[in-house]
Amino acid sequence: MTKVTAGGLKHKVTKKKEDRGAGDKGDIIVEQNSKSGKKERMNLTKLAGAKTVKQGVKATKDYHKKHPEIGKGKRGKKTSKKK
């Protein structure tokens, strides 16, 4: 398991050890919290062709570089100055 911060969100990239839930045994899965606070899991083996955790981390970072509007932080946030 590797913890990654991409797009202002925290992600966990893991390789599945059991054949239950999302994906099959051996698939690379990324887990992140959505804006509503729910945990989302995506199968990077099917979405990005990742076969190792290292490739999964790279795919996660590349995705957030291509889609800067997704995530928290300064990128998509509109700030107003108070006087």
PEWOQUI-V866796 format. One line per field, one symbol per residue. psi: psi as a letter, one per 40 degrees, with the letter a starting at -180 (. if undefined). A space follows every 10 residues. Layout:
BEGIN
psi->???
END
This chain:
BEGIN
psi->hhhihhfeih ihhihheigi ahiiheihhh hihideeihh hihedddefh eidddddddd ddddddgeeh aiaddehhii hh.
END
